[in-house]
């Protein structure tokens, strides 16, 4: 995915990160993919995640697998 496509994405932070400067932002992309970036570096690289990978990641968060 090119940088131009990501520049038009709608990025958002978790509601739990209110007031925090160091967090990640997520954008919904075509085909159910997600883009993840560092909120401190919005023009830096972004990780593109497939739908199944995102589902496994969020399930891990809900199950407490990441501490």
BASE-648720 format. One record per residue: residue in one letter; x, y, z of N, C-alpha, C, CB in turn. Coordinates in steps of 0.2 Angstrom, whole numbers, plus 5000, padded with zeros to 4 digits. Each point is the difference from the previous one (the first is absolute). Glycine has a CB too. Example, Ala and Ser with C-alpha at 12.3 -4.5 7.8 and 13.67 -1.06 7.14 Angstrom:
BEGIN
SITE / res / n_u / n_v / n_w / ca_u / ca_v / ca_w / c_u / c_v / c_w / cb_u / cb_v / cb_w
SITE / a / 5066 / 4972 / 5039 / 4996 / 5006 / 5000 / 5004 / 5006 / 5000 / 4991 / 4994 / 5006
SITE / s / 5007 / 5011 / 4990 / 5004 / 5006 / 5001 / 4996 / 5005 / 5003 / 5006 / 4997 / 4990
END
This chain:
BEGIN
SITE / res / n_u / n_v / n_w / ca_u / ca_v / ca_w / c_u / c_v / c_w / cb_u / cb_v / cb_w
SITE / x / 5004 / 4994 / 5000 / 4996 / 5006 / 5000 / 5004 / 5006 / 5000 / 4991 / 4994 / 5006
SITE / x / 5008 / 5011 / 4990 / 5004 / 5006 / 5000 / 4998 / 5005 / 5005 / 5001 / 4998 / 4988
SITE / x / 5003 / 5007 / 5013 / 4999 / 5005 / 5005 / 4994 / 5004 / 4998 / 5012 / 5000 / 5003
SITE / x / 4987 / 5002 / 4991 / 4994 / 5004 / 4998 / 4994 / 4997 / 5002 / 5006 / 5004 / 4990
SITE / x / 4993 / 4989 / 5010 / 4994 / 4997 / 5002 / 4999 / 5000 / 5007 / 5001 / 4992 / 4991
SITE / x / 5004 / 5008 / 5013 / 5000 / 5000 / 5007 / 4998 / 5008 / 5003 / 5008 / 4990 / 5001
SITE / x / 4994 / 5015 / 4994 / 4999 / 5007 / 5002 / 4993 / 5001 / 5000 / 5011 / 5003 / 4996
SITE / x / 4985 / 4994 / 5001 / 4993 / 5001 / 5000 / 4996 / 4996 / 5005 / 5001 / 5003 / 4988
SITE / x / 5002 / 4992 / 5015 / 4997 / 4996 / 5005 / 4998 / 5004 / 5006 / 5007 / 4990 / 4996
SITE / x / 4987 / 5008 / 5007 / 4998 / 5003 / 5006 / 5003 / 4996 / 5006 / 4989 / 5004 / 4995
SITE / x / 5015 / 5000 / 5009 / 5004 / 4997 / 5005 / 4996 / 5001 / 5007 / 5011 / 5001 / 4994
SITE / x / 4990 / 4995 / 5010 / 4997 / 5001 / 5007 / 5004 / 4996 / 5005 / 4988 / 5002 / 4995
SITE / x / 5011 / 5001 / 5012 / 5003 / 4997 / 5005 / 4995 / 4997 / 5005 / 5009 / 5009 / 4999
SITE / x / 4993 / 4987 / 5005 / 4996 / 4996 / 5005 / 4997 / 5006 / 5005 / 5006 / 4989 / 4999
SITE / x / 4988 / 5010 / 5003 / 4997 / 5005 / 5005 / 5004 / 4999 / 5006 / 4988 / 4999 / 4995
SITE / x / 5015 / 4996 / 5006 / 5004 / 4999 / 5006 / 5006 / 5003 / 5001 / 4995 / 4989 / 5001
SITE / x / 5007 / 5014 / 4993 / 5007 / 5004 / 5000 / 4999 / 5007 / 5001 / 5004 / 4991 / 4992
SITE / x / 4990 / 5011 / 5010 / 4999 / 5008 / 5001 / 5005 / 5003 / 5004 / 4988 / 4997 / 4999
SITE / x / 5015 / 5008 / 4998 / 5005 / 5004 / 5003 / 5007 / 4997 / 5000 / 4991 / 5004 / 5007
SITE / x / 5010 / 4991 / 4990 / 5006 / 4997 / 5000 / 5003 / 5001 / 4993 / 4997 / 4991 / 5008
SITE / x / 5010 / 5011 / 4992 / 5003 / 5002 / 4994 / 5003 / 4994 / 4996 / 5003 / 5011 / 5005
SITE / x / 4999 / 4984 / 4999 / 5003 / 4994 / 4997 / 4995 / 4994 / 4999 / 5011 / 5004 / 5006
SITE / x / 4987 / 4996 / 4988 / 4995 / 4994 / 4999 / 5000 / 4999 / 4993 / 4993 / 5003 / 5010
SITE / x / 5003 / 4992 / 4988 / 5000 / 4998 / 4992 / 4993 / 5003 / 4998 / 5007 / 4990 / 5001
SITE / x / 4993 / 5011 / 4992 / 4993 / 5001 / 4997 / 4999 / 4995 / 4995 / 5002 / 5012 / 5001
SITE / x / 4992 / 4987 / 4997 / 4997 / 4994 / 4996 / 4996 / 5004 / 4995 / 5001 / 4991 / 5009
SITE / x / 4999 / 5006 / 4985 / 4996 / 5002 / 4994 / 4997 / 4994 / 4997 / 5006 / 5011 / 4998
SITE / x / 4987 / 4989 / 5000 / 4997 / 4995 / 4997 / 5002 / 5001 / 4992 / 4990 / 4999 / 5009
SITE / x / 5012 / 4995 / 4988 / 5001 / 5001 / 4993 / 4996 / 4995 / 4996 / 5012 / 5003 / 5003
SITE / x / 4988 / 4997 / 4990 / 4996 / 4996 / 4996 / 5001 / 4993 / 5001 / 5000 / 5009 / 4992
SITE / x / 4995 / 4987 / 5008 / 5001 / 4993 / 5000 / 5001 / 4997 / 5008 / 5005 / 5000 / 4989
SITE / x / 4993 / 5004 / 5015 / 5001 / 4999 / 5007 / 5006 / 5000 / 5003 / 4991 / 4993 / 4998
SITE / x / 5014 / 5010 / 4999 / 5007 / 5000 / 5002 / 5000 / 5006 / 5005 / 5005 / 4995 / 4990
SITE / x / 5000 / 5005 / 5014 / 5001 / 5006 / 5005 / 5007 / 5003 / 4999 / 4992 / 4995 / 5008
SITE / x / 5009 / 5011 / 4993 / 5007 / 5003 / 5000 / 5001 / 5003 / 5007 / 4999 / 5003 / 4988
SITE / x / 5007 / 4996 / 5015 / 5002 / 5002 / 5006 / 5006 / 5004 / 5000 / 4995 / 4989 / 5005
SITE / x / 5005 / 5016 / 4999 / 5006 / 5005 / 5000 / 5001 / 5003 / 5006 / 4998 / 5002 / 4988
SITE / x / 5008 / 5001 / 5013 / 5002 / 5003 / 5007 / 4997 / 5007 / 4999 / 5011 / 4993 / 5001
SITE / x / 4985 / 5009 / 5004 / 4997 / 5007 / 5000 / 5005 / 5005 / 5000 / 4990 / 4995 / 5006
SITE / x / 5016 / 5004 / 4997 / 5005 / 5005 / 5000 / 5003 / 5002 / 4994 / 5002 / 4996 / 5011
SITE / x / 4998 / 4999 / 4984 / 5003 / 5000 / 4993 / 4995 / 4999 / 4995 / 5011 / 4997 / 5005
SITE / x / 4984 / 5007 / 4994 / 4994 / 4999 / 4995 / 5003 / 4999 / 4993 / 4992 / 5006 / 5008
SITE / x / 5013 / 4997 / 4990 / 5003 / 4999 / 4993 / 5005 / 4994 / 5000 / 4998 / 5012 / 4998
SITE / x / 5003 / 4985 / 5007 / 5004 / 4994 / 5000 / 4997 / 4994 / 4997 / 5006 / 5005 / 5010
SITE / x / 4997 / 4989 / 4991 / 4998 / 4994 / 4997 / 4993 / 4998 / 5004 / 5012 / 4997 / 4996
SITE / x / 4984 / 4999 / 5000 / 4994 / 4997 / 5003 / 5001 / 4992 / 4999 / 4993 / 5011 / 4998
SITE / x / 5004 / 4985 / 5006 / 5000 / 4993 / 5000 / 4993 / 4999 / 4997 / 5008 / 4998 / 5010
SITE / x / 4991 / 4998 / 4985 / 4994 / 4998 / 4997 / 4999 / 4993 / 5002 / 5001 / 5007 / 4990
SITE / x / 4993 / 4992 / 5013 / 4998 / 4993 / 5003 / 4994 / 4997 / 4996 / 5004 / 5004 / 5011
SITE / x / 4996 / 4990 / 4988 / 4995 / 4996 / 4996 / 4994 / 4999 / 5005 / 5008 / 4995 / 4992
SITE / x / 4986 / 5004 / 5006 / 4994 / 5000 / 5005 / 5001 / 4994 / 5005 / 4993 / 5004 / 4991
SITE / x / 5010 / 4990 / 5007 / 5000 / 4995 / 5004 / 5006 / 5001 / 5006 / 4997 / 4992 / 4991
SITE / x / 5008 / 5012 / 5007 / 5005 / 5002 / 5004 / 4997 / 5005 / 5006 / 5009 / 4998 / 4991
SITE / x / 4987 / 5007 / 5006 / 4997 / 5005 / 5005 / 4996 / 4996 / 5005 / 5001 / 5009 / 4991
SITE / x / 4995 / 4986 / 5006 / 4995 / 4997 / 5005 / 5004 / 4996 / 5005 / 4992 / 4999 / 4990
SITE / x / 5013 / 4998 / 5008 / 5004 / 4996 / 5005 / 5004 / 5005 / 5005 / 5002 / 4991 / 4991
SITE / x / 5000 / 5014 / 5007 / 5003 / 5005 / 5004 / 4995 / 5003 / 5005 / 5008 / 5003 / 4991
SITE / x / 4986 / 4999 / 5007 / 4995 / 5003 / 5004 / 4997 / 4995 / 5005 / 4997 / 5008 / 4991
SITE / x / 5003 / 4985 / 5007 / 4998 / 4995 / 5004 / 5005 / 4999 / 5006 / 4994 / 4994 / 4990
SITE / x / 5012 / 5007 / 5008 / 5006 / 4999 / 5005 / 4999 / 5005 / 5005 / 5007 / 4995 / 4992
SITE / x / 4992 / 5011 / 5006 / 4999 / 5006 / 5005 / 4994 / 4999 / 5005 / 5005 / 5008 / 4991
SITE / x / 4989 / 4990 / 5006 / 4995 / 4998 / 5004 / 5001 / 4994 / 5005 / 4992 / 5004 / 4991
SITE / x / 5012 / 4991 / 5007 / 5001 / 4995 / 5004 / 5006 / 5001 / 5005 / 4996 / 4993 / 4991
SITE / x / 5007 / 5013 / 5009 / 5006 / 5002 / 5004 / 5006 / 4997 / 4999 / 4992 / 5001 / 5008
SITE / x / 5009 / 4996 / 4986 / 5007 / 4997 / 4998 / 5006 / 5005 / 4999 / 4993 / 4992 / 4994
SITE / x / 5005 / 5014 / 5006 / 5006 / 5005 / 5000 / 5001 / 5004 / 5006 / 4997 / 5001 / 4988
SITE / x / 5001 / 4996 / 5018 / 5002 / 5003 / 5006 / 4996 / 5006 / 5002 / 5011 / 4996 / 4998
END
